[in-house]
């Protein structure tokens, strides 16, 4: 049986989705990864504030940053990103690949509360990370339900 494959352009979203799929008993049906659109943080752990936020909610992650590669556009079904910048960057990269398979979408397009953009909390405060976490929970739940 073919697995569903998703790259989340956010370590918080990846961790949330992995936990949700695990709790729902469907994690074996998925290949879940995350990747960045830029290369400046390759190999580094997620922001300490993001890790603290996840930890508060009982979620662990061993994520190390990597960049989305050309191969990803061919092998993954979904690449879900957080904002318009991510979206245009990924669409630009996808154009350099012959027959890209991946659907590139905003994770926020799944939000039942219709908040399409998930703002990068990097320059914000702890509350901003919490807000991103809550958005990711809503969107990941809807995305999982859309892909039973």
C-alpha positions in Angstrom: 0.0 0.0 0.0 1.4 3.3 -1.0 2.1 5.7 1.9 1.0 9.3 1.9 3.9 11.7 2.0 4.0 15.2 3.4 6.7 17.8 4.0 5.7 20.5 6.4 7.6 23.8 6.0 7.7 24.1 9.8 9.2 21.9 12.5 6.2 22.7 14.8 3.7 21.6 12.2 5.7 18.5 11.5 5.8 17.5 15.2 2.1 18.3 15.7 1.1 16.3 12.6 3.3 13.3 13.6 1.8 13.2 17.1 -1.7 13.5 15.7 -1.2 10.7 13.2 0.4 8.6 15.9 -2.5 9.2 18.3 -5.0 8.4 15.5 -3.1 5.1 14.8 -2.4 6.0 11.2 1.3 7.2 11.4 2.4 4.0 9.5 0.4 5.2 6.5 2.5 8.4 6.3 6.0 9.6 5.5 6.2 12.8 7.5 9.1 15.2 7.1 9.8 18.9 7.3 12.0 21.2 5.3 12.9 24.8 4.9 12.7 27.0 1.8 16.1 28.6 2.7 19.4 27.0 3.6 20.5 29.3 6.5 19.5 26.9 9.3 20.4 23.5 7.8 21.3 21.0 10.4 20.2 23.0 13.4 17.5 22.2 15.9 14.2 24.1 15.9 14.0 27.4 17.8 14.2 26.8 21.6 10.9 28.7 22.1 9.2 26.4 19.6 10.6 23.3 21.4 9.5 24.7 24.7 6.0 25.3 23.3 5.8 21.8 21.9 7.1 20.4 25.2 4.3 22.2 27.1 1.8 20.2 25.0 3.6 16.9 25.5 5.2 16.8 22.1 8.8 15.7 21.5 10.7 16.3 18.3 14.2 15.3 17.1 14.0 17.4 14.0 17.0 18.8 12.3 16.6 21.4 9.6 17.0 20.5 6.0 16.2 22.3 2.8 13.4 21.2 0.5 15.2 19.6 -2.5 14.3 19.1 -6.2 13.7 15.4 -5.4 11.1 16.3 -2.8 8.9 17.8 -5.6 9.0 14.5 -7.4 8.6 12.1 -4.5 6.3 13.8 -2.0 2.6 14.2 -2.5 2.2 17.3 -0.4 4.4 20.2 0.6 2.5 22.3 3.1 3.9 25.8 3.8 3.1 28.6 6.2 3.0 31.9 4.2 3.0 33.5 0.8 6.8 33.8 0.7 7.1 30.1 1.2 4.5 29.4 -1.4 6.0 31.6 -4.1 9.5 30.2 -3.3 8.3 26.6 -3.5 6.3 27.2 -6.7 9.4 28.8 -8.2 11.6 25.8 -7.3 8.9 23.4 -8.5 9.1 25.0 -12.0 12.8 23.8 -12.2 11.7 20.2 -11.9 10.2 18.1 -14.7 6.8 16.8 -13.9 6.6 17.8 -10.2 4.2 15.5 -8.3 3.9 17.5 -5.1 0.8 19.6 -4.3 2.2 22.8 -2.8 -0.3 24.3 -0.5 -0.6 26.6 2.5 -1.2 24.5 5.6 -3.6 27.4 6.6 -5.8 26.6 3.6 -7.1 23.7 5.8 -7.9 26.0 8.7 -11.6 25.8 9.7 -11.1 29.3 11.1 -9.9 30.5 7.7 -6.6 31.9 8.9 -4.6 31.1 5.8 -1.3 32.6 6.9 0.7 31.1 9.7 3.1 33.8 10.6 6.7 32.9 11.4 7.0 33.4 15.1 10.8 33.8 15.0 10.8 37.5 15.7 7.9 37.3 18.1 7.4 36.3 21.7 6.3 33.1 23.4 2.6 33.9 22.8 3.4 33.9 19.0 4.7 30.4 19.2 1.6 29.3 21.1 -0.6 30.9 18.4 1.4 29.1 15.7 1.0 25.8 17.6 -2.8 26.3 17.9 -3.1 27.1 14.1 -1.0 24.0 13.3 -3.3 21.8 15.5 -6.4 23.0 13.7 -4.9 22.7 10.2 -3.2 19.4 10.8 -6.4 17.9 12.1 -8.3 19.1 9.0 -5.5 17.9 6.7 -5.5 14.5 8.4 -9.3 14.2 8.1 -9.1 15.2 4.4 -6.6 12.3 3.9 -8.1 9.3 5.8 
